Amino acid sequence: MAEPQTVDEYLAAQPAPAREALERVRATIHAALPGASETISYQIPAVAVNGTTIMYFAGWKNFVSVYPVPSGDDGFQQAIAPYLAGKGTLKFPLRQPIPYDLIGDVAVRLAAQRAPR
């Protein structure tokens, strides 16, 4: 299979369960970061704000992932704890409800932490 050149191509190549979840992840990120742009980087979707890459998301056989993981207060750390997979990855199993609100929060936090000052 050819490497995707656009996020739409990436999503179209995903199996149905992952594609549906990724489409919601994508919509959630764009709702949280109005005006964000997107591209393919490292062969997965990347989201940028004002030219700075903020985050990535990807689909896998049994889960979707969001990268990297922002810092946050104790409440935020507790909220992401069940999904932490390594230092910079949040994994959301497809067979469980995906906390899209949490993904939106991740996007906002990453944008605040990664934005040029």
The 8 nearest C-alpha neighbors of each residue, nearest first, counted from 0:
[[1, 2, 3, 12, 9, 8, 13, 4],
 [2, 0, 3, 4, 8, 12, 9, 42],
 [1, 3, 4, 0, 42, 9, 8, 5],
 [4, 2, 9, 8, 5, 1, 42, 6],
 [3, 5, 39, 2, 8, 6, 9, 38],
 [6, 4, 8, 7, 3, 39, 38, 9],
 [5, 7, 9, 8, 44, 10, 39, 38],
 [6, 8, 10, 5, 9, 11, 3, 4],
 [9, 7, 11, 5, 3, 6, 10, 12],
 [10, 8, 6, 3, 7, 12, 11, 5],
 [9, 11, 7, 13, 12, 8, 18, 6],
 [12, 10, 8, 9, 13, 7, 18, 14],
 [11, 13, 10, 9, 8, 14, 18, 3],
 [12, 14, 18, 10, 11, 17, 15, 9],
 [15, 13, 17, 16, 18, 12, 60, 11],
 [14, 16, 18, 17, 19, 13, 20, 11],
 [17, 15, 19, 18, 14, 20, 93, 13],
 [16, 18, 20, 19, 15, 14, 58, 21],
 [19, 17, 15, 21, 13, 20, 16, 10],
 [20, 18, 22, 16, 21, 17, 15, 23],
 [19, 21, 17, 23, 22, 18, 24, 16],
 [22, 20, 24, 18, 23, 19, 17, 25],
 [21, 23, 25, 19, 24, 20, 18, 26],
 [22, 24, 26, 20, 21, 25, 27, 19],
 [25, 23, 21, 27, 22, 26, 28, 20],
 [24, 26, 22, 28, 23, 27, 21, 29],
 [25, 27, 23, 29, 28, 24, 30, 22],
 [28, 26, 24, 30, 25, 29, 103, 23],
 [29, 27, 31, 25, 30, 26, 103, 32],
 [28, 30, 32, 26, 31, 27, 33, 25],
 [29, 31, 27, 28, 32, 33, 26, 103],
 [30, 32, 28, 29, 103, 33, 27, 107],
 [33, 31, 29, 30, 35, 28, 34, 107],
 [34, 32, 29, 35, 30, 31, 28, 48],
 [33, 35, 32, 36, 48, 29, 49, 30],
 [36, 34, 48, 47, 33, 32, 29, 46],
 [37, 35, 47, 46, 48, 34, 38, 50],
 [38, 36, 46, 45, 47, 35, 44, 39],
 [37, 39, 45, 44, 5, 6, 40, 46],
 [38, 40, 44, 43, 45, 42, 5, 6],
 [39, 41, 42, 43, 45, 44, 38, 55],
 [40, 42, 43, 39, 44, 45, 55, 38],
 [43, 41, 40, 39, 2, 3, 44, 4],
 [44, 42, 39, 40, 41, 57, 45, 56],
 [45, 43, 39, 55, 6, 56, 38, 40],
 [44, 46, 55, 38, 37, 39, 54, 40],
 [47, 45, 37, 54, 36, 52, 53, 55],
 [48, 46, 52, 51, 53, 36, 35, 50],
 [47, 49, 35, 51, 50, 36, 52, 53],
 [48, 50, 51, 47, 35, 114, 36, 52],
 [49, 51, 48, 47, 52, 36, 35, 53],
 [52, 50, 47, 48, 49, 53, 114, 115],
 [53, 51, 47, 46, 54, 50, 48, 45],
 [52, 54, 47, 110, 46, 109, 51, 113],
 [55, 53, 46, 66, 45, 52, 67, 56],
 [56, 54, 45, 66, 44, 65, 46, 57],
 [55, 57, 65, 64, 44, 66, 45, 43],
 [58, 56, 64, 63, 43, 44, 65, 59],
 [59, 57, 63, 17, 62, 64, 21, 60],
 [58, 60, 62, 61, 63, 57, 17, 64],
 [59, 61, 62, 58, 17, 14, 63, 93],
 [62, 60, 93, 59, 92, 63, 94, 17],
 [63, 61, 92, 93, 91, 59, 60, 90],
 [64, 62, 58, 91, 57, 59, 90, 92],
 [63, 65, 90, 57, 89, 56, 91, 58],
 [64, 66, 56, 89, 55, 88, 67, 57],
 [67, 65, 88, 55, 54, 68, 87, 56],
 [66, 68, 87, 88, 54, 65, 69, 55],
 [67, 69, 87, 66, 88, 70, 89, 105],
 [70, 68, 109, 108, 67, 71, 105, 112],
 [69, 71, 68, 72, 76, 108, 75, 109],
 [70, 72, 75, 76, 69, 73, 74, 108],
 [71, 73, 75, 74, 76, 70, 77, 78],
 [74, 72, 76, 75, 77, 71, 78, 70],
 [73, 75, 77, 76, 72, 78, 71, 79],
 [74, 76, 78, 72, 77, 73, 71, 79],
 [75, 77, 73, 79, 78, 74, 80, 72],
 [78, 76, 80, 74, 75, 79, 73, 81],
 [79, 77, 75, 76, 80, 74, 81, 101],
 [78, 80, 76, 82, 77, 81, 83, 75],
 [79, 81, 77, 83, 82, 78, 76, 75],
 [82, 80, 79, 83, 78, 77, 89, 84],
 [81, 83, 89, 90, 80, 79, 91, 84],
 [84, 82, 89, 80, 81, 88, 85, 79],
 [85, 83, 88, 89, 90, 82, 86, 87],
 [84, 86, 88, 87, 83, 89, 90, 82],
 [85, 87, 88, 84, 83, 68, 67, 89],
 [86, 88, 67, 68, 85, 66, 89, 84],
 [89, 87, 66, 84, 67, 85, 83, 68],
 [88, 90, 83, 82, 65, 64, 84, 66],
 [91, 89, 64, 82, 63, 84, 62, 88],
 [90, 92, 62, 63, 82, 64, 97, 93],
 [93, 91, 62, 94, 95, 61, 90, 63],
 [94, 92, 62, 95, 61, 91, 63, 17],
 [93, 95, 92, 96, 61, 62, 97, 91],
 [96, 94, 93, 92, 97, 91, 98, 62],
 [97, 95, 98, 94, 93, 92, 91, 99],
 [96, 98, 99, 91, 95, 93, 92, 20],
 [99, 97, 101, 100, 96, 102, 91, 103],
 [98, 100, 102, 101, 97, 103, 27, 24],
 [101, 99, 103, 102, 98, 104, 27, 105],
 [100, 102, 104, 99, 103, 98, 105, 78],
 [103, 101, 105, 99, 104, 100, 106, 98],
 [104, 102, 100, 106, 101, 105, 31, 28],
 [103, 105, 101, 107, 102, 106, 108, 100],
 [106, 104, 102, 108, 103, 107, 109, 101],
 [107, 105, 103, 109, 104, 108, 28, 110],
 [108, 106, 110, 104, 109, 105, 31, 111],
 [109, 107, 111, 105, 110, 106, 104, 112],
 [110, 108, 112, 106, 111, 69, 107, 113],
 [109, 111, 107, 113, 108, 112, 114, 53],
 [110, 112, 108, 109, 114, 113, 107, 106],
 [113, 111, 109, 110, 114, 108, 69, 70],
 [112, 114, 110, 109, 111, 53, 115, 51],
 [115, 113, 110, 111, 112, 116, 51, 48],
 [116, 114, 113, 51, 112, 49, 111, 110],
 [115, 114, 113, 112, 111, 51, 110, 49]]
